């Protein structure tokens, strides 16, 4: 990774999002101002309807803001057309969803390779997918399809798919919601290792206190606004890793 720890990956200035349905306006975001720097591990929290997923969708170039300025990886999303936004999602961002979103007819290996094939990484594709699955403890499950895996294993495959392309930023929307305590902890530790060892920045949208416990920074949204933005002290485990 070439990003310095102080490098700003996401810069939002007075970002709003208004949905219009049946002539009724719904204000999902009401003037969000926020910066995310390289190497952060951030949880975005708040009650249902507070704007967490909407904010993640805007940062991930899956949706467009109504007003305000939003720059991601140095690029002005508001000035980008659909093709450029799709190109950014493919080459620079990783996504992890609550529902896994794996392709059911493909094996774990093939699911991870699929994004790499779209990126046209050439001969590296198979090796990189294999190495990523092994790193996440899934080497022995490479030839299994999603219906042959537990929920925790499927979510780890989804993480492998998200990070195999070596993105600078991974966006995770409620990634632990369908996991029990043990599998959630396994997944979070692996994501924390990817953050620490490879400098991948993670932004989570979550209700899960287990995610919050691992986060280095917690941003609370209420009614589409940032109500609190707190940095946490590194844990004992974090300190021991740095030594």
N, C-alpha and C positions, 0 to 999 in steps of 0.2 A: 504494500500500500504506500502511496506517495503522499497521502494527506498528513499534515502535521496535526497534533492534537487540537490546535487552536483554529483549524480550518473550518469555516462555516459551510455545512452541507445544505442546510435548509434555512431560508430566511423568509418569514412571513410578516407582512406589514399591513395591519388593518384589513385582514382578509375576511370577507363575508361570503355566505352562501345562502341564497334564497331559492326555495323550490316553489313553483307555481303549479298547483293542481286544482282543476275546476274553479279557476279564478280566485283561489285562496292562496295567499302567500304564507309560506312556512320558513321562518328564519332559523336555519340550522347552525350557522356561525355568525357571530355579531361583532366583528372587528378583532380577529385574532392577530396578535403580534407575538412572534416566537422565533428563536434561533436554535438550531441544533448543530453542534460541532462534531467534527470527525472523532470517532472512537467512543461516542456516548452510548449508553444503554438506558433508554428512557421508557418509562411507563406513562401513558396518557390515560387518566382515570376520570370517573365522574358517573353520575346516574344515567340510566337509559334516556336517550334523547338529548344528551348534553352536547353532542357533536363529535364524539371521539372517532367513529368510523368515517364520518364525513371529512374530518380533517385528514385522516390517513388516506382516503381516496383522492383528495386534492394533492397531497404531497406525492402520491404514487402516480400522478398524471392519469388517473382513471376517471376523473371528473374535473370540471372547470369551476373556478371561483366566480362569484358574481361581481365583486369589486375587490380592490386592494392589490397588493403586489406579492407575488409568490415566486421565489427563486429556489431551484433545487439543483444541486451540483453546478452552481454558477449560471444556470440557464433560466431565463424568464419563461415560466410555463404559460403565462397569459399571452405571450407572443408566439407560441408554438402551435402549428396546425396538427391535425390528427395523426398524420404520418410521422412527424417528428416526435410527438408524444409517445406513439407506439414504439418507435426506435429507442427512446430513452428507457421505457419500461423493459424492453428486451435486453439491452446491453448494459444498463447501469444500475438497475434496481432488482431486488429480490422480494418475493411475496410469500407469506405463509398465512393460510386462512384457517378459520375454525373447522371448516368442513373438509379439510385436506385437499380436495379438488385434484386427486390423482386420476389418471386415465385408467379405467378398470381393466382394459384388455392388455395393458402393458405391464411388464415386470417392474420391480423396483429399479433395476439397472436401466431399463428402457425409459421409465418415467424421468429419471435424472438426465439421461442422454438427450431426451426430446428437446429440452430448452437449448442445450449445447448445439444440437443439430440446427435449430433455427438460427443460432448465432454464427453458424458456419465456422466452428473452431477447427475443423479438419480432423487430422489423425489423433489429436489430443483427446477427442471426445470420450472415447471408451475408458482410457486410462484415468482421466479426471473424474469421471462418474464413479469408477471403481474406488479410487482413493477417497473420495468424499463419503461414499457409503461406509467404507471401512473406518474412517475417522469418527463417524457417528454410530459405530458399533453395529452396522447392518451388513457387513460383508457376507455373512452366511445366509442372508435373506435376499441377495441380489436377484435371484431367479424366481422369486415369489411374486404373485400378483396381489393387489390390494386386499382382495377377499380372503387371502391366506395369511394376512398379518393382523396383529392386534391394533387397537386404536393408537396406542403409543408408538408402535412401529410405523404405522402409516404416517403419523405426524412427523416422525424423524425422517422418513423418506421425503416428505414435503419440504422439510428444512434442507435436506441434502440437495434437492432440486433447486431451492432458492439460492443456495450459496455456492454450488458447483460452478456457476458462471462468474464467480469472484466479483460480486457486486460491491459497490462502496457502501450501499445502504440497503438494509432489509426492513420491510414493513410487515408487522405481524398483527393480524386482527383476531383477538381472542384465541390465541393458539393453544391454550391449555384448557379451554372450556369443556372439552369432551374427555379429558384425561383424569385418571385417579391421582391421588397424591404422589405415589411412587413414580409413575410415568411422567407427571408434570415436573417433578424435581430432576429426573434424568434429562428431560428435554431442556429445561432451563439451564442446567449446568453445562450442557453441550453448547448451547447458544452463548453462554457467558465465556466459554473457552474460545469459541470462534471470535468473539468480540475482543478478548484479551490477546489471543495469539496471532490473529490475522487482521486486527484493526477494523473489522466490519462494524459499522454503526447499526444499532437496532432501535427501532421505535415500535413500541407495543401499544395497541388499544386494548384495554382490559378492565374487567371487574375483579380479577382474581388476586387476592392478597398474596398468593405465592409468587406471582410475577412482581408485584410491588416490592416484596421482600428482597428480590434480587436486583432491582433497578438501582442505578446510581443517581437517578433524578426522576422526580415524580411531578408531572404537570396535571393539575386538576381543572377540568372544564365544568362549568355550571351554566346552563342556558346559553350555550354557544360562546361563552367568554372564558378566558383564562382567569380563574379565581385564585390559583395558588401555583407557584413554581418553586419547588424545593430540591436542593441538591443534598444527597445523603452522604454521610461519612462512609468511606470504604470499610467493608467488613473485615474481620480477622482473616478469612479465607483469601480475600483480595490481597491483603498485605503479604500473606505467606507466599502467594504466587509471584509477587514482584521481587521477593528476596532471592 
